[in-house]
Amino acid sequence: MFYLNLHADELPEDFVNQLKPRLRSIQHYYQSLLGKASLKAVEVDLYLFSNLQSYQQFAQSQDRSHEAAGSYSLRSGEIVLYYRNAQQAINTAIHEIVHAVNHRLLGYLPGWLDEGLAEFFAGLWQSESGQINAESKKWIDGKNRLRFTPLGLPELFNQETYWYRDAQREKLRLYGSSWLLIYFFSVDERGQRLLSTIMQQEMQDPCDILEGNEMLQLLLDAEPNFELDYQHWLSNQISY
């Protein structure tokens, strides 16, 4: 499914070996939600820079933000990453690769869905026992408390005009709330069916996205108690 063309002056040791199992997890998850027949080859050029100045110059030459640690271009299909350390580089690579997967398989997506999926896969981590955990350390602290105040679902679904503006104050809540909803979908089969319903609906018209009210109605039609179930799960499983 994945065809990565890596461009780096000096490829960090074990980068590819750490990346491969994470990519297999992504492929398995999307296959379980969309079906094997819906999968397509995802080809990405990944440019990796360990020198900050070189990274910033390259990013600016392509009219990209050079403040973030990585970015994916819908137009060219290229990913540009700054390598600060091994874990950061892998997580950033996964985040941007998920954007490439979403664009290839599903088309244009609402910001919460695109970024939520990217944050979800970037935040997976493995315990010493080998167990894969979805409770991202970026968004949940050691006492199982959220590091942000989550947005309500109607508010989250209707934030589309604010996603990629320079609204730093709300950025944490937008990304965190999007990750949180994808995490909620992932915890049981019912949630995964809902996520599958959303993704397959978006896949039908890859050039358009569901508006906020349409998204909420789609979920309520599929699961009338969806909002209540989400709030109940949130109040019982996580503190904030």
C-alpha positions in Angstrom: 0.0 0.0 0.0 2.8 2.4 0.9 5.5 3.6 -1.5 7.8 6.0 0.3 10.6 7.7 -1.5 13.0 9.0 1.3 15.2 11.9 0.6 17.8 12.7 3.3 21.4 13.7 3.4 21.9 11.2 6.2 19.1 8.8 7.0 19.0 8.3 10.8 19.7 4.8 11.9 16.6 2.6 12.3 14.2 5.3 11.1 12.8 3.0 8.4 12.7 0.0 10.7 10.6 1.9 13.2 8.4 3.4 10.5 7.4 0.1 8.9 5.3 -1.5 11.7 3.5 1.8 12.3 2.6 1.9 8.6 1.3 -1.7 8.8 -1.0 -0.7 11.7 -2.4 2.1 9.6 -3.0 -0.2 6.6 -4.7 -2.7 8.9 -7.0 -0.1 10.5 -8.1 1.5 7.2 -8.7 -1.9 5.7 -10.9 -2.9 8.7 -13.0 0.3 8.3 -13.2 0.6 4.5 -12.7 -2.9 3.2 -9.7 -4.2 1.3 -11.2 -3.3 -2.1 -11.1 0.4 -1.1 -7.4 0.5 -0.4 -5.1 2.2 -3.0 -1.4 2.6 -3.4 -0.2 5.7 -1.5 3.1 7.1 -2.9 4.8 9.8 -1.0 8.1 11.7 -1.3 9.4 12.3 2.2 12.2 14.9 2.6 13.9 14.7 6.0 16.2 17.4 7.3 18.3 17.2 10.5 19.5 20.8 10.0 16.9 23.4 11.1 18.1 26.1 8.7 18.1 23.8 5.7 14.6 22.6 6.7 13.3 26.1 7.0 14.8 27.2 3.7 13.3 24.2 1.9 9.9 24.7 3.5 9.9 28.4 2.6 10.9 27.7 -1.0 7.7 25.7 -1.4 5.5 28.2 0.4 5.0 25.9 3.4 4.9 26.8 7.1 8.4 26.4 8.4 7.3 26.8 12.1 5.7 23.3 12.3 8.0 20.2 12.4 6.4 18.8 9.3 3.9 19.4 6.5 2.2 17.5 3.7 1.3 19.1 0.4 -2.0 18.1 -1.2 -0.7 19.5 -4.5 2.6 17.7 -4.8 2.1 14.7 -2.4 5.4 15.6 -0.7 6.1 15.5 3.0 8.8 17.7 4.5 10.1 16.9 8.0 12.5 18.4 10.5 14.4 15.7 12.5 14.7 16.9 16.0 15.0 13.5 17.6 14.0 9.9 16.7 10.6 9.7 18.4 9.5 13.2 17.2 10.5 12.4 13.7 8.7 9.1 13.6 5.5 10.6 15.1 5.6 13.6 12.8 6.2 11.3 9.8 3.2 9.2 10.8 1.0 12.3 11.2 1.8 13.6 7.8 1.6 10.2 6.1 -2.0 9.8 7.5 -2.9 13.0 5.7 -1.5 11.5 2.5 -3.6 8.3 3.1 -6.7 10.3 3.8 -6.3 12.4 0.7 -5.7 9.3 -1.5 -8.5 7.1 -0.2 -11.1 9.6 1.0 -10.5 12.9 -0.7 -11.0 16.2 1.1 -12.1 15.9 4.7 -13.3 18.1 7.5 -10.4 19.3 9.6 -11.5 17.4 12.7 -11.5 14.1 10.8 -8.3 14.6 8.9 -6.3 15.9 11.8 -8.0 13.6 14.4 -6.9 10.5 12.5 -3.4 11.9 12.0 -3.1 12.7 15.7 -4.5 9.3 16.7 -1.9 7.3 14.7 0.9 9.6 15.7 0.0 9.2 19.3 0.0 5.4 19.5 2.8 4.0 21.7 4.0 0.6 22.9 4.4 -0.3 26.5 7.3 -2.4 27.8 5.0 -5.4 27.7 4.4 -4.8 24.0 0.9 -3.6 24.3 -0.2 -0.8 21.9 -1.8 2.1 23.7 -4.0 4.7 22.1 -4.0 7.1 25.1 -1.7 9.6 23.6 0.8 11.1 26.0 0.6 14.3 24.1 -3.1 14.8 25.1 -3.4 12.8 28.3 -1.1 13.3 31.3 0.1 10.6 33.8 -3.0 11.0 35.9 -5.3 10.3 33.0 -6.3 13.9 32.7 -6.7 15.8 29.4 -4.2 18.5 28.8 -7.0 20.7 27.2 -10.6 21.5 27.6 -12.5 19.6 24.9 -14.9 21.3 22.5 -18.5 20.1 22.4 -19.4 18.1 19.3 -21.6 20.7 17.6 -18.8 23.2 18.2 -16.1 20.9 16.9 -18.0 20.0 13.8 -18.6 23.7 12.9 -15.0 24.9 13.2 -14.1 24.4 9.6 -13.5 28.1 8.8 -11.0 28.3 11.7 -8.9 25.2 11.2 -6.0 26.5 9.2 -6.1 30.1 10.2 -3.5 31.5 12.5 -5.6 31.0 15.7 -3.0 29.7 18.0 -5.1 30.1 21.1 -7.7 27.6 19.9 -5.3 25.3 18.0 -4.6 23.1 21.0 -8.4 22.5 21.6 -9.1 21.9 18.0 -6.4 19.2 17.6 -6.9 17.7 21.0 -10.7 17.5 20.6 -10.3 15.9 17.2 -7.9 13.3 18.6 -10.3 12.7 21.5 -13.3 11.9 19.2 -11.3 9.5 17.1 -10.0 7.9 20.3 -13.6 7.4 21.4 -14.5 5.8 18.1 -11.6 3.4 18.4 -12.5 1.9 21.8 -15.2 -0.5 20.7 -16.9 -2.0 17.6 -19.8 0.4 17.7 -17.5 3.4 17.6 -15.5 1.8 14.8 -18.8 1.3 12.8 -19.6 4.9 13.2 -16.2 6.0 12.0 -16.5 3.6 9.1 -19.9 5.2 8.2 -18.4 8.7 8.2 -15.4 7.7 6.1 -17.4 5.8 3.6 -19.8 8.8 3.3 -16.9 11.2 2.7 -15.5 8.7 0.1 -18.6 9.0 -2.0 -17.8 12.6 -2.8 -14.1 13.1 -2.5 -14.2 16.8 -3.7 -16.6 17.9 -1.0 -17.0 17.6 2.8 -20.0 17.1 5.1 -20.9 20.4 6.8 -21.0 20.4 10.6 -24.8 19.9 11.0 -24.8 17.3 8.3 -22.0 15.4 10.2 -23.9 15.5 13.5 -27.1 14.3 11.9 -25.4 11.5 10.1 -24.1 10.2 13.4 -27.4 10.7 15.2 -29.2 8.8 12.4 -26.8 5.9 12.8 -26.7 6.0 16.6 -29.5 8.2 18.2 -27.7 8.2 21.6 -24.3 9.1 20.1 -23.9 12.5 21.8 -25.0 11.2 25.2 -22.8 8.1 24.9 -19.8 10.3 24.1 -20.4 12.6 27.1 -20.9 9.6 29.4 -17.7 8.0 28.2 -15.8 11.3 28.6 -17.0 11.9 32.1 -16.4 8.4 33.3 -13.1 7.6 31.6 -11.1 10.8 31.5 -10.7 13.8 33.8 -10.3 17.4 32.7 
